[in-house]
Amino acid sequence: MLPARARRPRNKAKVEQGVLLSQRFMGASLRNRQFFSFAKFSAAIAEVVERLNECPFKKLAGNRRAAFERLDRPVLRALPASGFEHAAWLCITVNVDLHMEVYRHCYGVPHPQVREKLDIRVSATTVELFARARRVALHVRSFALGKFTIVAQHVPKSYRAHAQWPPRGLHRWRAGVGACTERLIERLLKARPHPEHGYRACLGLMRLQRRYGPERLEAACERCLVLATEPRNERRN
């Protein structure tokens, strides 16, 4: 079955013709009547629809009501238990901190999917993660910006030994840059519920070092530490 193209009435000529016929029939039947409530107007339209369905075909036997009972009703199925829910689809790569950011909120991902590109289905209530058409995680959607939705089962104890970015390598890198950089990284790791959540910020510092050099990074980290310890009112002055 080929769906009709948008803004192409000729792709569904029979449907468009039925809409035109219904519009003209209702307009002609109700053009001289006046309504003062939406309920009465809807009731009048229902009466006109019943009359239209009972009108005989011009070139075929029977009418629309008889055709519906003979062709459509036998194959009708019950309506779904829940209404249709609109959802948006995204494609995001899982970060090294076992989380992926969806609309500025981070959701946990099972550790086998690290660095893998997942399909994300986002609805008004849930966030579903799919790897190769298989759902690997389901979260209740959160609208808290900059926060984490954590699932303990996604971060096993063996994660430190198997992750692609182990803390040992992070310690070696920060020790070779400078004392202020090392202190800032320590603050980033301790400020999170799990140290792995700070890996993304640490990777950002590494990119800054490659772009601006270790001296400028060390000076920037020193400035950040000073601002972090100053009272807020002094910082504004």
ChimeraX attribute file (.defattr): number of C-alpha atoms within 10 A of each C-alpha:
attribute: neighborCount
match mode: 1-to-1
recipient: residues
	/A:1	3
	/A:2	5
	/A:3	7
	/A:4	11
	/A:5	10
	/A:6	7
	/A:7	7
	/A:8	9
	/A:9	13
	/A:10	12
	/A:11	14
	/A:12	12
	/A:13	11
	/A:14	11
	/A:15	12
	/A:16	13
	/A:17	13
	/A:18	11
	/A:19	12
	/A:20	11
	/A:21	13
	/A:22	16
	/A:23	12
	/A:24	11
	/A:25	15
	/A:26	18
	/A:27	13
	/A:28	10
	/A:29	13
	/A:30	14
	/A:31	8
	/A:32	7
	/A:33	8
	/A:34	9
	/A:35	11
	/A:36	7
	/A:37	8
	/A:38	9
	/A:39	10
	/A:40	12
	/A:41	14
	/A:42	12
	/A:43	11
	/A:44	16
	/A:45	16
	/A:46	13
	/A:47	11
	/A:48	18
	/A:49	14
	/A:50	12
	/A:51	13
	/A:52	17
	/A:53	16
	/A:54	14
	/A:55	12
	/A:56	14
	/A:57	11
	/A:58	8
	/A:59	6
	/A:60	7
	/A:61	10
	/A:62	13
	/A:63	15
	/A:64	16
	/A:65	15
	/A:66	14
	/A:67	13
	/A:68	12
	/A:69	10
	/A:70	11
	/A:71	10
	/A:72	10
	/A:73	10
	/A:74	9
	/A:75	7
	/A:76	8
	/A:77	7
	/A:78	5
	/A:79	7
	/A:80	7
	/A:81	6
	/A:82	6
	/A:83	7
	/A:84	7
	/A:85	8
	/A:86	9
	/A:87	14
	/A:88	10
	/A:89	12
	/A:90	12
	/A:91	13
	/A:92	16
	/A:93	15
	/A:94	21
	/A:95	18
	/A:96	22
	/A:97	23
	/A:98	25
	/A:99	25
	/A:100	22
	/A:101	16
	/A:102	18
	/A:103	12
	/A:104	14
	/A:105	17
	/A:106	20
	/A:107	25
	/A:108	23
	/A:109	26
	/A:110	18
	/A:111	20
	/A:112	14
	/A:113	18
	/A:114	19
	/A:115	15
	/A:116	13
	/A:117	15
	/A:118	24
	/A:119	19
	/A:120	22
	/A:121	17
	/A:122	20
	/A:123	15
	/A:124	13
	/A:125	12
	/A:126	13
	/A:127	20
	/A:128	19
	/A:129	24
	/A:130	16
	/A:131	14
	/A:132	9
	/A:133	9
	/A:134	10
	/A:135	13
	/A:136	15
	/A:137	17
	/A:138	16
	/A:139	17
	/A:140	14
	/A:141	17
	/A:142	19
	/A:143	13
	/A:144	12
	/A:145	11
	/A:146	10
	/A:147	13
	/A:148	19
	/A:149	15
	/A:150	17
	/A:151	13
	/A:152	9
	/A:153	11
	/A:154	17
	/A:155	19
	/A:156	10
	/A:157	10
	/A:158	9
	/A:159	16
	/A:160	14
	/A:161	11
	/A:162	11
	/A:163	16
	/A:164	13
	/A:165	16
	/A:166	15
	/A:167	15
	/A:168	10
	/A:169	10
	/A:170	16
	/A:171	13
	/A:172	11
	/A:173	14
	/A:174	20
	/A:175	13
	/A:176	11
	/A:177	17
	/A:178	17
	/A:179	14
	/A:180	20
	/A:181	25
	/A:182	20
	/A:183	15
	/A:184	20
	/A:185	21
	/A:186	16
	/A:187	13
	/A:188	17
	/A:189	17
	/A:190	14
	/A:191	12
	/A:192	12
	/A:193	11
	/A:194	13
	/A:195	14
	/A:196	21
	/A:197	21
	/A:198	20
	/A:199	22
	/A:200	16
	/A:201	14
	/A:202	19
	/A:203	14
	/A:204	10
	/A:205	19
	/A:206	18
	/A:207	12
	/A:208	14
	/A:209	16
	/A:210	10
	/A:211	11
	/A:212	10
	/A:213	13
	/A:214	18
	/A:215	12
	/A:216	13
	/A:217	21
	/A:218	19
	/A:219	13
	/A:220	14
	/A:221	21
	/A:222	18
	/A:223	12
	/A:224	14
	/A:225	15
	/A:226	11
	/A:227	13
	/A:228	12
	/A:229	9
	/A:230	11
	/A:231	9
	/A:232	10
	/A:233	7
	/A:234	8
	/A:235	11
	/A:236	7
	/A:237	5
